[in-house]
């Protein structure tokens, strides 16, 4: 899974757990959440808007 893009909708407790696991697989993390948490960006994740995320997924 190395290098794959993982999109996480909701970066609360469960989303952060998923991000930690996916980071262990060397995935690129994208997140969507109306209330961003610093821990997600500390894990190397980037926040994007929902519309931007959906547009990206349609292209891949």
C-alpha positions in Angstrom: 0.0 0.0 0.0 3.0 2.2 0.0 2.5 5.5 -1.7 -1.3 5.0 -2.0 -3.6 7.9 -1.2 -6.0 7.2 1.7 -9.0 9.6 2.2 -10.4 9.8 5.7 -13.7 11.5 6.2 -13.9 12.5 9.9 -10.7 12.8 11.9 -12.0 12.2 15.3 -10.8 9.3 17.5 -11.6 6.6 15.0 -10.2 8.6 12.0 -6.9 9.3 13.9 -6.6 5.5 14.6 -7.1 4.8 10.9 -4.6 7.5 10.0 -2.0 6.0 12.3 -2.5 2.5 10.8 -2.3 3.8 7.2 0.7 5.9 8.0 2.4 2.7 9.1 1.8 1.4 5.5 3.5 4.6 4.2 0.2 6.0 2.7 -0.5 9.6 1.8 -3.2 10.9 4.1 -6.0 13.2 3.1 -8.7 14.2 5.6 -12.0 16.0 5.7 -13.4 17.3 8.9 -15.3 20.5 9.9 -13.2 20.6 13.1 -9.6 19.8 12.2 -7.3 18.3 14.8 -3.6 19.0 15.0 -2.7 15.3 15.5 -3.8 14.5 12.0 -1.3 17.0 10.4 1.3 15.8 12.9 0.9 12.4 11.4 1.7 13.9 8.0 -1.9 14.3 6.8 -3.4 17.1 4.8 -6.9 18.6 5.1 -8.9 19.2 2.0 -12.5 20.3 1.4 -15.1 17.6 0.7 -15.7 18.8 -2.8 -12.0 18.7 -3.6 -11.7 15.2 -2.1 -14.6 14.0 -4.2 -13.2 15.6 -7.3 -9.8 13.8 -6.7 -11.5 10.5 -6.3 -13.4 10.8 -9.6 -10.0 11.4 -11.4 -8.4 8.2 -10.1 
